[in-house]
Amino acid sequence: MDAAAAGIDEKIRILGDWRGAMLGKVREIIHAADAEMVEELKWHGTPVWSHGGIVCTGETYKNVVKMTFAKGAALPDPSGLFNSSLEGKVRRAIDIHEGDVVDEAALQDLIRAAVALNLEGKSTAKPAACSPNAAR
């Protein structure tokens, strides 16, 4: 197990309440949606999931578990999962409160869309320009 995964495990364990359980559930949903997802810890121990760039973070606060999608404003959200940070031009978030039931299928769709958007950005990058002095 790598250091980031161990750190997220520890964060879940230390929380020890509904927030830890929900963060663990969200983590399971993320990995079920994309088996190639990479776990990281950034910004003072915030769990971050990436594939082709940051997909989302898993922040925990006193009354909420917040999933912030780095490019959420560009993602389709037909199920209306985004309920926070709606005024932003780039990010969108999902605030999950104690007792909330997560629509796992809709969240997996959103995660897959975020990965696709990240990978689309990678595949449309312009190739490096050839130097006029390059060997012919």
A tleap script that builds the chain and sets N, CA, C and O, in Angstrom:
source leaprc.protein.ff14SB
mol = sequence {
  NMET ASP ALA ALA ALA ALA GLY ILE ASP GLU
  LYS ILE ARG ILE LEU GLY ASP TRP ARG GLY
  ALA MET LEU GLY LYS VAL ARG GLU ILE ILE
  HIE ALA ALA ASP ALA GLU MET VAL GLU GLU
  LEU LYS TRP HIE GLY THR PRO VAL TRP SER
  HIE GLY GLY ILE VAL CYS THR GLY GLU THR
  TYR LYS ASN VAL VAL LYS MET THR PHE ALA
  LYS GLY ALA ALA LEU PRO ASP PRO SER GLY
  LEU PHE ASN SER SER LEU GLU GLY LYS VAL
  ARG ARG ALA ILE ASP ILE HIE GLU GLY ASP
  VAL VAL ASP GLU ALA ALA LEU GLN ASP LEU
  ILE ARG ALA ALA VAL ALA LEU ASN LEU GLU
  GLY LYS SER THR ALA LYS PRO ALA ALA CYS
  SER PRO ASN ALA ALA CARG
}
set mol.1.N position { 0.856 -1.186 0.000 }
set mol.1.CA position { 0.000 0.000 0.000 }
set mol.1.C position { 0.894 1.239 0.000 }
set mol.1.O position { 1.868 1.319 0.748 }
set mol.2.N position { 0.550 2.185 -0.838 }
set mol.2.CA position { 1.378 3.387 -0.908 }
set mol.2.C position { 1.025 4.361 0.221 }
set mol.2.O position { 0.030 4.190 0.926 }
set mol.3.N position { 1.859 5.374 0.370 }
set mol.3.CA position { 1.710 6.323 1.482 }
set mol.3.C position { 0.395 7.091 1.422 }
set mol.3.O position { -0.218 7.334 2.461 }
set mol.4.N position { -0.049 7.477 0.229 }
set mol.4.CA position { -1.306 8.231 0.115 }
set mol.4.C position { -2.488 7.381 0.538 }
set mol.4.O position { -3.349 7.844 1.287 }
set mol.5.N position { -2.540 6.131 0.063 }
set mol.5.CA position { -3.642 5.238 0.443 }
set mol.5.C position { -3.638 4.998 1.952 }
set mol.5.O position { -4.691 4.990 2.589 }
set mol.6.N position { -2.456 4.805 2.512 }
set mol.6.CA position { -2.350 4.604 3.964 }
set mol.6.C position { -2.802 5.860 4.710 }
set mol.6.O position { -3.454 5.767 5.750 }
set mol.7.N position { -2.458 7.023 4.183 }
set mol.7.CA position { -2.873 8.276 4.809 }
set mol.7.C position { -4.384 8.458 4.783 }
set mol.7.O position { -4.972 8.943 5.749 }
set mol.8.N position { -5.011 8.070 3.677 }
set mol.8.CA position { -6.466 8.174 3.585 }
set mol.8.C position { -7.118 7.170 4.531 }
set mol.8.O position { -8.103 7.486 5.198 }
set mol.9.N position { -6.567 5.964 4.587 }
set mol.9.CA position { -7.068 4.976 5.557 }
set mol.9.C position { -7.013 5.534 6.977 }
set mol.9.O position { -7.958 5.392 7.752 }
set mol.10.N position { -5.897 6.168 7.299 }
set mol.10.CA position { -5.718 6.724 8.639 }
set mol.10.C position { -6.708 7.857 8.908 }
set mol.10.O position { -7.256 7.954 10.006 }
set mol.11.N position { -6.936 8.707 7.921 }
set mol.11.CA position { -7.897 9.802 8.072 }
set mol.11.C position { -9.292 9.249 8.358 }
set mol.11.O position { -9.997 9.745 9.237 }
set mol.12.N position { -9.678 8.232 7.618 }
set mol.12.CA position { -10.991 7.592 7.825 }
set mol.12.C position { -11.075 7.020 9.234 }
set mol.12.O position { -12.083 7.183 9.922 }
set mol.13.N position { -10.002 6.344 9.658 }
set mol.13.CA position { -9.979 5.730 10.992 }
set mol.13.C position { -10.059 6.782 12.096 }
set mol.13.O position { -10.807 6.616 13.060 }
set mol.14.N position { -9.296 7.854 11.959 }
set mol.14.CA position { -9.261 8.892 12.990 }
set mol.14.C position { -10.605 9.606 13.112 }
set mol.14.O position { -11.040 9.931 14.217 }
set mol.15.N position { -11.260 9.849 11.982 }
set mol.15.CA position { -12.568 10.519 12.046 }
set mol.15.C position { -13.520 9.696 12.897 }
set mol.15.O position { -14.197 10.235 13.772 }
set mol.16.N position { -13.575 8.404 12.648 }
set mol.16.CA position { -14.311 7.477 13.502 }
set mol.16.C position { -15.806 7.713 13.625 }
set mol.16.O position { -16.447 7.086 14.468 }
set mol.17.N position { -16.380 8.585 12.825 }
set mol.17.CA position { -17.817 8.839 12.915 }
set mol.17.C position { -18.423 8.707 11.520 }
set mol.17.O position { -17.814 8.098 10.640 }
set mol.18.N position { -19.592 9.260 11.312 }
set mol.18.CA position { -20.273 9.152 10.023 }
set mol.18.C position { -19.440 9.742 8.885 }
set mol.18.O position { -19.525 9.287 7.744 }
set mol.19.N position { -18.620 10.776 9.209 }
set mol.19.CA position { -17.795 11.387 8.167 }
set mol.19.C position { -16.742 10.415 7.648 }
set mol.19.O position { -16.496 10.350 6.444 }
set mol.20.N position { -16.127 9.667 8.543 }
set mol.20.CA position { -15.152 8.663 8.128 }
set mol.20.C position { -15.807 7.570 7.300 }
set mol.20.O position { -15.270 7.144 6.277 }
set mol.21.N position { -16.970 7.122 7.751 }
set mol.21.CA position { -17.701 6.097 7.000 }
set mol.21.C position { -18.087 6.620 5.620 }
set mol.21.O position { -17.977 5.893 4.633 }
set mol.22.N position { -18.535 7.867 5.538 }
set mol.22.CA position { -18.938 8.434 4.251 }
set mol.22.C position { -17.733 8.639 3.341 }
set mol.22.O position { -17.810 8.372 2.142 }
set mol.23.N position { -16.616 9.114 3.903 }
set mol.23.CA position { -15.411 9.273 3.093 }
set mol.23.C position { -14.978 7.916 2.541 }
set mol.23.O position { -14.564 7.821 1.385 }
set mol.24.N position { -15.071 6.878 3.351 }
set mol.24.CA position { -14.743 5.530 2.889 }
set mol.24.C position { -15.686 5.067 1.794 }
set mol.24.O position { -15.255 4.437 0.829 }
set mol.25.N position { -16.966 5.373 1.936 }
set mol.25.CA position { -17.959 5.000 0.922 }
set mol.25.C position { -17.695 5.732 -0.392 }
set mol.25.O position { -17.732 5.125 -1.463 }
set mol.26.N position { -17.430 7.026 -0.309 }
set mol.26.CA position { -17.130 7.829 -1.495 }
set mol.26.C position { -15.888 7.267 -2.195 }
set mol.26.O position { -15.850 7.169 -3.422 }
set mol.27.N position { -14.894 6.906 -1.420 }
set mol.27.CA position { -13.669 6.331 -1.961 }
set mol.27.C position { -13.968 5.050 -2.735 }
set mol.27.O position { -13.434 4.842 -3.825 }
set mol.28.N position { -14.813 4.197 -2.177 }
set mol.28.CA position { -15.204 2.957 -2.850 }
set mol.28.C position { -15.900 3.253 -4.179 }
set mol.28.O position { -15.626 2.605 -5.189 }
set mol.29.N position { -16.793 4.227 -4.168 }
set mol.29.CA position { -17.527 4.604 -5.379 }
set mol.29.C position { -16.568 5.117 -6.448 }
set mol.29.O position { -16.699 4.785 -7.626 }
set mol.30.N position { -15.605 5.929 -6.023 }
set mol.30.CA position { -14.618 6.480 -6.956 }
set mol.30.C position { -13.834 5.352 -7.624 }
set mol.30.O position { -13.672 5.344 -8.844 }
set mol.31.N position { -13.356 4.416 -6.836 }
set mol.31.CA position { -12.562 3.318 -7.399 }
set mol.31.C position { -13.413 2.361 -8.227 }
set mol.31.O position { -12.915 1.766 -9.182 }
set mol.32.N position { -14.676 2.204 -7.879 }
set mol.32.CA position { -15.574 1.376 -8.692 }
set mol.32.C position { -15.830 2.037 -10.046 }
set mol.32.O position { -16.020 1.349 -11.049 }
set mol.33.N position { -15.834 3.358 -10.072 }
set mol.33.CA position { -16.070 4.091 -11.317 }
set mol.33.C position { -14.851 4.044 -12.229 }
set mol.33.O position { -14.994 4.023 -13.451 }
set mol.34.N position { -13.655 4.027 -11.648 }
set mol.34.CA position { -12.432 4.084 -12.456 }
set mol.34.C position { -11.314 3.346 -11.731 }
set mol.34.O position { -10.769 3.831 -10.740 }
set mol.35.N position { -10.988 2.180 -12.236 }
set mol.35.CA position { -9.955 1.350 -11.612 }
set mol.35.C position { -8.555 1.957 -11.713 }
set mol.35.O position { -7.648 1.530 -10.998 }
set mol.36.N position { -8.368 2.944 -12.590 }
set mol.36.CA position { -7.045 3.563 -12.764 }
set mol.36.C position { -6.886 4.842 -11.942 }
set mol.36.O position { -5.905 5.566 -12.112 }
set mol.37.N position { -7.829 5.121 -11.066 }
set mol.37.CA position { -7.773 6.324 -10.246 }
set mol.37.C position { -6.549 6.273 -9.327 }
set mol.37.O position { -6.237 5.234 -8.745 }
set mol.38.N position { -5.871 7.403 -9.209 }
set mol.38.CA position { -4.693 7.524 -8.356 }
set mol.38.C position { -5.077 8.318 -7.116 }
set mol.38.O position { -5.720 9.364 -7.211 }
set mol.39.N position { -4.680 7.816 -5.956 }
set mol.39.CA position { -4.937 8.526 -4.693 }
set mol.39.C position { -3.711 9.336 -4.309 }
set mol.39.O position { -2.573 8.887 -4.446 }
set mol.40.N position { -3.974 10.541 -3.826 }
set mol.40.CA position { -2.914 11.422 -3.357 }
set mol.40.C position { -3.390 12.120 -2.091 }
set mol.40.O position { -4.589 12.170 -1.814 }
set mol.41.N position { -2.462 12.650 -1.335 }
set mol.41.CA position { -2.769 13.530 -0.212 }
set mol.41.C position { -2.117 14.864 -0.511 }
set mol.41.O position { -0.908 14.933 -0.732 }
set mol.42.N position { -2.907 15.920 -0.520 }
set mol.42.CA position { -2.393 17.262 -0.790 }
set mol.42.C position { -2.990 18.225 0.220 }
set mol.42.O position { -3.906 17.878 0.965 }
set mol.43.N position { -2.463 19.427 0.234 }
set mol.43.CA position { -3.035 20.516 1.014 }
set mol.43.C position { -3.356 20.088 2.453 }
set mol.43.O position { -4.517 20.057 2.863 }
set mol.44.N position { -2.319 19.765 3.194 }
set mol.44.CA position { -2.436 19.406 4.609 }
set mol.44.C position { -3.286 18.160 4.826 }
set mol.44.O position { -4.071 18.095 5.772 }
set mol.45.N position { -3.128 17.174 3.951 }
set mol.45.CA position { -3.767 15.880 4.169 }
set mol.45.C position { -5.126 15.688 3.527 }
set mol.45.O position { -5.862 14.781 3.917 }
set mol.46.N position { -5.479 16.510 2.561 }
set mol.46.CA position { -6.759 16.350 1.864 }
set mol.46.C position { -6.639 15.211 0.849 }
set mol.46.O position { -5.737 15.223 0.012 }
set mol.47.N position { -7.549 14.219 0.918 }
set mol.47.CA position { -7.548 13.172 -0.095 }
set mol.47.C position { -7.889 13.758 -1.469 }
set mol.47.O position { -8.823 14.548 -1.610 }
set mol.48.N position { -7.110 13.352 -2.474 }
set mol.48.CA position { -7.300 13.810 -3.853 }
set mol.48.C position { -7.273 12.580 -4.747 }
set mol.48.O position { -6.404 11.718 -4.608 }
set mol.49.N position { -8.232 12.505 -5.667 }
set mol.49.CA position { -8.280 11.417 -6.636 }
set mol.49.C position { -8.022 12.002 -8.014 }
set mol.49.O position { -8.652 12.980 -8.419 }
set mol.50.N position { -7.072 11.379 -8.739 }
set mol.50.CA position { -6.649 11.898 -10.035 }
set mol.50.C position { -6.595 10.798 -11.085 }
set mol.50.O position { -6.306 9.638 -10.791 }
set mol.51.N position { -6.881 11.198 -12.306 }
set mol.51.CA position { -6.668 10.368 -13.496 }
set mol.51.C position { -6.608 11.336 -14.665 }
set mol.51.O position { -7.628 11.870 -15.100 }
set mol.52.N position { -5.408 11.554 -15.165 }
set mol.52.CA position { -5.220 12.541 -16.222 }
set mol.52.C position { -5.311 13.963 -15.705 }
set mol.52.O position { -5.446 14.896 -16.497 }
set mol.53.N position { -5.243 14.146 -14.419 }
set mol.53.CA position { -5.418 15.425 -13.731 }
set mol.53.C position { -6.342 15.196 -12.544 }
set mol.53.O position { -6.892 14.107 -12.381 }
set mol.54.N position { -6.507 16.200 -11.734 }
set mol.54.CA position { -7.357 16.053 -10.551 }
set mol.54.C position { -8.807 15.845 -10.976 }
set mol.54.O position { -9.344 16.596 -11.791 }
set mol.55.N position { -9.425 14.818 -10.413 }
set mol.55.CA position { -10.847 14.553 -10.630 }
set mol.55.C position { -11.636 15.227 -9.511 }
set mol.55.O position { -12.510 16.056 -9.763 }
set mol.56.N position { -11.308 14.853 -8.255 }
set mol.56.CA position { -12.024 15.453 -7.128 }
set mol.56.C position { -11.213 15.302 -5.848 }
set mol.56.O position { -10.252 14.537 -5.770 }
set mol.57.N position { -11.641 16.061 -4.854 }
set mol.57.CA position { -11.069 15.969 -3.515 }
set mol.57.C position { -12.150 15.443 -2.574 }
set mol.57.O position { -13.337 15.468 -2.898 }
set mol.58.N position { -11.727 14.975 -1.424 }
set mol.58.CA position { -12.652 14.518 -0.391 }
set mol.58.C position { -12.340 15.224 0.910 }
set mol.58.O position { -11.529 14.753 1.707 }
set mol.59.N position { -12.981 16.342 1.116 }
set mol.59.CA position { -12.727 17.145 2.310 }
set mol.59.C position { -13.746 16.793 3.404 }
set mol.59.O position { -14.897 16.465 3.116 }
set mol.60.N position { -13.307 16.869 4.633 }
set mol.60.CA position { -14.228 16.620 5.750 }
set mol.60.C position { -14.262 17.831 6.656 }
set mol.60.O position { -13.226 18.374 7.040 }
set mol.61.N position { -15.465 18.240 6.988 }
set mol.61.CA position { -15.700 19.363 7.890 }
set mol.61.C position { -16.598 18.886 9.023 }
set mol.61.O position { -17.002 17.724 9.046 }
set mol.62.N position { -16.907 19.749 9.936 }
set mol.62.CA position { -17.690 19.364 11.105 }
set mol.62.C position { -19.036 18.743 10.725 }
set mol.62.O position { -19.446 17.742 11.313 }
set mol.63.N position { -19.719 19.328 9.752 }
set mol.63.CA position { -21.061 18.871 9.416 }
set mol.63.C position { -21.222 18.364 7.995 }
set mol.63.O position { -22.347 18.154 7.543 }
set mol.64.N position { -20.119 18.161 7.279 }
set mol.64.CA position { -20.253 17.785 5.879 }
set mol.64.C position { -19.001 17.064 5.371 }
set mol.64.O position { -17.884 17.334 5.810 }
set mol.65.N position { -19.222 16.154 4.447 }
set mol.65.CA position { -18.151 15.599 3.629 }
set mol.65.C position { -18.347 16.247 2.267 }
set mol.65.O position { -19.421 16.148 1.674 }
set mol.66.N position { -17.316 16.904 1.779 }
set mol.66.CA position { -17.422 17.679 0.541 }
set mol.66.C position { -16.545 17.046 -0.528 }
set mol.66.O position { -15.344 16.847 -0.341 }
set mol.67.N position { -17.179 16.735 -1.654 }
set mol.67.CA position { -16.444 16.285 -2.836 }
set mol.67.C position { -16.373 17.464 -3.790 }
set mol.67.O position { -17.395 17.900 -4.320 }
set mol.68.N position { -15.178 17.980 -4.009 }
set mol.68.CA position { -15.008 19.100 -4.923 }
set mol.68.C position { -14.394 18.587 -6.217 }
set mol.68.O position { -13.320 17.986 -6.216 }
set mol.69.N position { -15.093 18.835 -7.320 }
set mol.69.CA position { -14.632 18.408 -8.642 }
set mol.69.C position { -13.888 19.570 -9.285 }
set mol.69.O position { -14.435 20.661 -9.444 }
set mol.70.N position { -12.629 19.322 -9.654 }
set mol.70.CA position { -11.752 20.375 -10.157 }
set mol.70.C position { -12.318 21.078 -11.391 }
set mol.70.O position { -12.155 22.289 -11.542 }
set mol.71.N position { -12.979 20.333 -12.267 }
set mol.71.CA position { -13.552 20.912 -13.493 }
set mol.71.C position { -15.069 20.716 -13.507 }
set mol.71.O position { -15.669 20.521 -14.565 }
set mol.72.N position { -15.668 20.767 -12.349 }
set mol.72.CA position { -17.089 20.465 -12.212 }
set mol.72.C position { -18.015 21.315 -13.052 }
set mol.72.O position { -19.046 20.827 -13.517 }
set mol.73.N position { -17.672 22.580 -13.260 }
set mol.73.CA position { -18.545 23.468 -14.040 }
set mol.73.C position { -18.656 23.021 -15.487 }
set mol.73.O position { -19.607 23.394 -16.174 }
set mol.74.N position { -17.703 22.227 -15.965 }
set mol.74.CA position { -17.713 21.756 -17.348 }
set mol.74.C position { -18.351 20.370 -17.487 }
set mol.74.O position { -18.404 19.818 -18.587 }
set mol.75.N position { -18.832 19.808 -16.376 }
set mol.75.CA position { -19.376 18.454 -16.414 }
set mol.75.C position { -20.901 18.455 -16.495 }
set mol.75.O position { -21.558 19.301 -15.889 }
set mol.76.N position { -21.456 17.511 -17.241 }
set mol.76.CA position { -22.912 17.347 -17.234 }
set mol.76.C position { -23.325 16.774 -15.873 }
set mol.76.O position { -22.633 15.916 -15.326 }
set mol.77.N position { -24.426 17.237 -15.338 }
set mol.77.CA position { -24.908 16.761 -14.035 }
set mol.77.C position { -26.422 16.535 -14.106 }
set mol.77.O position { -27.184 17.217 -13.421 }
set mol.78.N position { -26.858 15.579 -14.935 }
set mol.78.CA position { -28.291 15.379 -15.124 }
set mol.78.C position { -29.023 14.944 -13.856 }
set mol.78.O position { -30.232 15.140 -13.743 }
set mol.79.N position { -28.304 14.359 -12.907 }
set mol.79.CA position { -28.933 13.920 -11.663 }
set mol.79.C position { -28.957 15.009 -10.600 }
set mol.79.O position { -29.551 14.825 -9.538 }
set mol.80.N position { -28.316 16.144 -10.875 }
set mol.80.CA position { -28.314 17.254 -9.923 }
set mol.80.C position { -27.541 16.979 -8.652 }
set mol.80.O position { -27.956 17.394 -7.570 }
set mol.81.N position { -26.421 16.282 -8.771 }
set mol.81.CA position { -25.613 15.983 -7.586 }
set mol.81.C position { -24.921 17.219 -7.027 }
set mol.81.O position { -24.794 17.362 -5.811 }
set mol.82.N position { -24.471 18.118 -7.907 }
set mol.82.CA position { -23.772 19.304 -7.422 }
set mol.82.C position { -24.733 20.186 -6.643 }
set mol.82.O position { -25.779 20.589 -7.151 }
set mol.83.N position { -24.363 20.478 -5.402 }
set mol.83.CA position { -25.212 21.305 -4.543 }
set mol.83.C position { -24.418 22.364 -3.781 }
set mol.83.O position { -24.932 22.988 -2.852 }
set mol.84.N position { -23.156 22.562 -4.183 }
set mol.84.CA position { -22.303 23.519 -3.490 }
set mol.84.C position { -21.296 24.096 -4.487 }
set mol.84.O position { -20.985 23.475 -5.504 }
set mol.85.N position { -20.802 25.272 -4.182 }
set mol.85.CA position { -19.838 25.973 -5.037 }
set mol.85.C position { -20.393 26.177 -6.441 }
set mol.85.O position { -19.649 26.127 -7.421 }
set mol.86.N position { -21.678 26.403 -6.534 }
set mol.86.CA position { -22.340 26.531 -7.832 }
set mol.86.C position { -22.026 27.846 -8.526 }
set mol.86.O position { -22.212 27.970 -9.737 }
set mol.87.N position { -21.547 28.831 -7.765 }
set mol.87.CA position { -21.245 30.135 -8.348 }
set mol.87.C position { -19.874 30.188 -9.005 }
set mol.87.O position { -19.556 31.150 -9.704 }
set mol.88.N position { -19.062 29.162 -8.785 }
set mol.88.CA position { -17.717 29.139 -9.345 }
set mol.88.C position { -17.728 28.924 -10.846 }
set mol.88.O position { -18.667 28.342 -11.391 }
set mol.89.N position { -16.691 29.390 -11.509 }
set mol.89.CA position { -16.601 29.251 -12.958 }
set mol.89.C position { -15.895 27.966 -13.369 }
set mol.89.O position { -15.927 27.591 -14.541 }
set mol.90.N position { -15.259 27.288 -12.419 }
set mol.90.CA position { -14.513 26.080 -12.750 }
set mol.90.C position { -14.950 24.899 -11.877 }
set mol.90.O position { -15.365 23.862 -12.394 }
set mol.91.N position { -14.857 25.058 -10.571 }
set mol.91.CA position { -15.154 23.955 -9.651 }
set mol.91.C position { -16.641 23.867 -9.332 }
set mol.91.O position { -17.382 24.845 -9.432 }
set mol.92.N position { -17.048 22.670 -8.946 }
set mol.92.CA position { -18.370 22.410 -8.385 }
set mol.92.C position { -18.172 21.386 -7.276 }
set mol.92.O position { -17.204 20.626 -7.292 }
set mol.93.N position { -19.086 21.367 -6.318 }
set mol.93.CA position { -18.928 20.451 -5.197 }
set mol.93.C position { -20.246 19.780 -4.842 }
set mol.93.O position { -21.335 20.241 -5.185 }
set mol.94.N position { -20.089 18.671 -4.140 }
set mol.94.CA position { -21.223 17.944 -3.584 }
set mol.94.C position { -21.016 17.918 -2.080 }
set mol.94.O position { -20.035 17.355 -1.594 }
set mol.95.N position { -21.932 18.524 -1.344 }
set mol.95.CA position { -21.897 18.462 0.117 }
set mol.95.C position { -22.774 17.291 0.556 }
set mol.95.O position { -23.953 17.221 0.209 }
set mol.96.N position { -22.187 16.380 1.319 }
set mol.96.CA position { -22.913 15.222 1.832 }
set mol.96.C position { -23.033 15.390 3.332 }
set mol.96.O position { -22.031 15.498 4.039 }
set mol.97.N position { -24.261 15.410 3.811 }
set mol.97.CA position { -24.538 15.583 5.235 }
set mol.97.C position { -24.867 14.248 5.885 }
set mol.97.O position { -25.204 13.278 5.205 }
set mol.98.N position { -24.768 14.211 7.193 }
set mol.98.CA position { -25.095 13.001 7.928 }
set mol.98.C position { -26.506 12.549 7.563 }
set mol.98.O position { -27.447 13.342 7.578 }
set mol.99.N position { -26.638 11.284 7.239 }
set mol.99.CA position { -27.942 10.725 6.891 }
set mol.99.C position { -28.271 10.780 5.405 }
set mol.99.O position { -29.224 10.137 4.965 }
set mol.100.N position { -27.498 11.539 4.617 }
set mol.100.CA position { -27.738 11.599 3.180 }
set mol.100.C position { -27.439 10.240 2.541 }
set mol.100.O position { -26.536 9.520 2.967 }
set mol.101.N position { -28.210 9.914 1.524 }
set mol.101.CA position { -27.972 8.704 0.747 }
set mol.101.C position { -27.352 9.134 -0.579 }
set mol.101.O position { -27.902 9.980 -1.285 }
set mol.102.N position { -26.223 8.555 -0.906 }
set mol.102.CA position { -25.506 8.914 -2.127 }
set mol.102.C position { -26.048 8.072 -3.281 }
set mol.102.O position { -26.161 6.852 -3.165 }
set mol.103.N position { -26.381 8.725 -4.389 }
set mol.103.CA position { -26.792 8.043 -5.607 }
set mol.103.C position { -25.513 7.529 -6.268 }
set mol.103.O position { -24.848 8.246 -7.015 }
set mol.104.N position { -25.187 6.270 -5.974 }
set mol.104.CA position { -23.912 5.714 -6.412 }
set mol.104.C position { -23.767 5.688 -7.930 }
set mol.104.O position { -22.701 6.015 -8.452 }
set mol.105.N position { -24.816 5.307 -8.640 }
set mol.105.CA position { -24.736 5.233 -10.109 }
set mol.105.C position { -24.503 6.618 -10.699 }
set mol.105.O position { -23.677 6.774 -11.598 }
set mol.106.N position { -25.212 7.612 -10.211 }
set mol.106.CA position { -25.043 8.978 -10.723 }
set mol.106.C position { -23.654 9.516 -10.382 }
set mol.106.O position { -23.039 10.201 -11.199 }
set mol.107.N position { -23.160 9.214 -9.192 }
set mol.107.CA position { -21.827 9.676 -8.812 }
set mol.107.C position { -20.763 8.990 -9.666 }
set mol.107.O position { -19.793 9.634 -10.068 }
set mol.108.N position { -20.923 7.714 -9.946 }
set mol.108.CA position { -19.970 7.031 -10.815 }
set mol.108.C position { -19.982 7.647 -12.215 }
set mol.108.O position { -18.927 7.820 -12.826 }
set mol.109.N position { -21.168 7.978 -12.722 }
set mol.109.CA position { -21.258 8.635 -14.028 }
set mol.109.C position { -20.520 9.970 -14.026 }
set mol.109.O position { -19.817 10.302 -14.981 }
set mol.110.N position { -20.683 10.731 -12.947 }
set mol.110.CA position { -20.023 12.033 -12.836 }
set mol.110.C position { -18.505 11.860 -12.783 }
set mol.110.O position { -17.767 12.623 -13.406 }
set mol.111.N position { -18.049 10.867 -12.049 }
set mol.111.CA position { -16.606 10.596 -11.946 }
set mol.111.C position { -16.052 10.196 -13.312 }
set mol.111.O position { -14.993 10.672 -13.721 }
set mol.112.N position { -16.769 9.325 -14.011 }
set mol.112.CA position { -16.317 8.905 -15.344 }
set mol.112.C position { -16.275 10.090 -16.309 }
set mol.112.O position { -15.363 10.193 -17.129 }
set mol.113.N position { -17.250 10.971 -16.212 }
set mol.113.CA position { -17.267 12.170 -17.063 }
set mol.113.C position { -16.074 13.070 -16.742 }
set mol.113.O position { -15.476 13.656 -17.646 }
set mol.114.N position { -15.727 13.181 -15.461 }
set mol.114.CA position { -14.581 14.007 -15.063 }
set mol.114.C position { -13.280 13.426 -15.595 }
set mol.114.O position { -12.411 14.164 -16.059 }
set mol.115.N position { -13.143 12.106 -15.531 }
set mol.115.CA position { -11.945 11.457 -16.074 }
set mol.115.C position { -11.889 11.666 -17.583 }
set mol.115.O position { -10.836 12.001 -18.126 }
set mol.116.N position { -13.016 11.471 -18.261 }
set mol.116.CA position { -13.054 11.655 -19.719 }
set mol.116.C position { -12.652 13.076 -20.095 }
set mol.116.O position { -11.913 13.281 -21.057 }
set mol.117.N position { -13.136 14.054 -19.339 }
set mol.117.CA position { -12.777 15.451 -19.604 }
set mol.117.C position { -11.278 15.666 -19.424 }
set mol.117.O position { -10.645 16.337 -20.237 }
set mol.118.N position { -10.710 15.100 -18.362 }
set mol.118.CA position { -9.266 15.213 -18.148 }
set mol.118.C position { -8.487 14.586 -19.295 }
set mol.118.O position { -7.526 15.173 -19.792 }
set mol.119.N position { -8.900 13.394 -19.717 }
set mol.119.CA position { -8.174 12.682 -20.764 }
set mol.119.C position { -8.361 13.352 -22.120 }
set mol.119.O position { -7.449 13.347 -22.947 }
set mol.120.N position { -9.534 13.927 -22.351 }
set mol.120.CA position { -9.790 14.669 -23.585 }
set mol.120.C position { -8.830 15.841 -23.689 }
set mol.120.O position { -8.292 16.118 -24.761 }
set mol.121.N position { -8.617 16.524 -22.583 }
set mol.121.CA position { -7.682 17.650 -22.560 }
set mol.121.C position { -6.269 17.214 -22.871 }
set mol.121.O position { -5.504 17.967 -23.472 }
set mol.122.N position { -5.912 15.998 -22.466 }
set mol.122.CA position { -4.563 15.477 -22.737 }
set mol.122.C position { -4.405 15.110 -24.208 }
set mol.122.O position { -3.346 15.338 -24.794 }
set mol.123.N position { -5.450 14.544 -24.807 }
set mol.123.CA position { -5.332 14.076 -26.190 }
set mol.123.C position { -5.429 15.206 -27.210 }
set mol.123.O position { -5.026 15.043 -28.362 }
set mol.124.N position { -5.964 16.356 -26.788 }
set mol.124.CA position { -6.087 17.471 -27.725 }
set mol.124.C position { -4.943 18.476 -27.596 }
set mol.124.O position { -4.954 19.531 -28.230 }
set mol.125.N position { -3.949 18.130 -26.761 }
set mol.125.CA position { -2.797 19.024 -26.603 }
set mol.125.C position { -2.044 19.104 -27.933 }
set mol.125.O position { -1.902 18.107 -28.642 }
set mol.126.N position { -1.581 20.270 -28.247 }
set mol.126.CA position { -0.859 20.467 -29.495 }
set mol.126.C position { 0.527 19.837 -29.388 }
set mol.126.O position { 1.178 19.934 -28.348 }
set mol.127.N position { 0.974 19.193 -30.460 }
set mol.127.CA position { 2.329 18.634 -30.434 }
set mol.127.C position { 3.357 19.761 -30.380 }
set mol.127.O position { 3.110 20.878 -30.834 }
set mol.128.N position { 4.497 19.439 -29.821 }
set mol.128.CA position { 5.565 20.436 -29.724 }
set mol.128.C position { 5.992 20.855 -31.121 }
set mol.128.O position { 6.109 20.027 -32.025 }
set mol.129.N position { 6.219 22.126 -31.280 }
set mol.129.CA position { 6.662 22.647 -32.581 }
set mol.129.C position { 8.070 22.167 -32.860 }
set mol.129.O position { 8.894 22.058 -31.952 }
set mol.130.N position { 8.336 21.884 -34.107 }
set mol.130.CA position { 9.674 21.458 -34.504 }
set mol.130.C position { 10.579 22.673 -34.565 }
set mol.130.O position { 10.193 23.742 -35.038 }
set mol.131.N position { 11.749 22.486 -34.092 }
set mol.131.CA position { 12.750 23.554 -34.157 }
set mol.131.C position { 13.263 23.674 -35.582 }
set mol.131.O position { 13.456 22.656 -36.247 }
set mol.132.N position { 13.489 24.877 -36.066 }
set mol.132.CA position { 14.033 25.022 -37.424 }
set mol.132.C position { 15.406 24.380 -37.549 }
set mol.132.O position { 15.845 24.070 -38.657 }
set mol.133.N position { 16.092 24.176 -36.425 }
set mol.133.CA position { 17.424 23.575 -36.466 }
set mol.133.C position { 17.385 22.073 -36.259 }
set mol.133.O position { 18.436 21.444 -36.145 }
set mol.134.N position { 16.201 21.485 -36.207 }
set mol.134.CA position { 16.089 20.046 -35.972 }
set mol.134.C position { 16.694 19.284 -37.152 }
set mol.134.O position { 16.651 19.737 -38.295 }
set mol.135.N position { 17.254 18.125 -36.843 }
set mol.135.CA position { 17.851 17.280 -37.895 }
set mol.135.C position { 16.756 16.838 -38.865 }
set mol.135.O position { 15.632 16.551 -38.454 }
set mol.136.N position { 17.086 16.787 -40.134 }
set mol.136.CA position { 16.110 16.390 -41.153 }
set mol.136.C position { 16.442 15.036 -41.694 }
set mol.136.O position { 15.735 14.528 -42.564 }
savepdb mol mol.pdb
quit
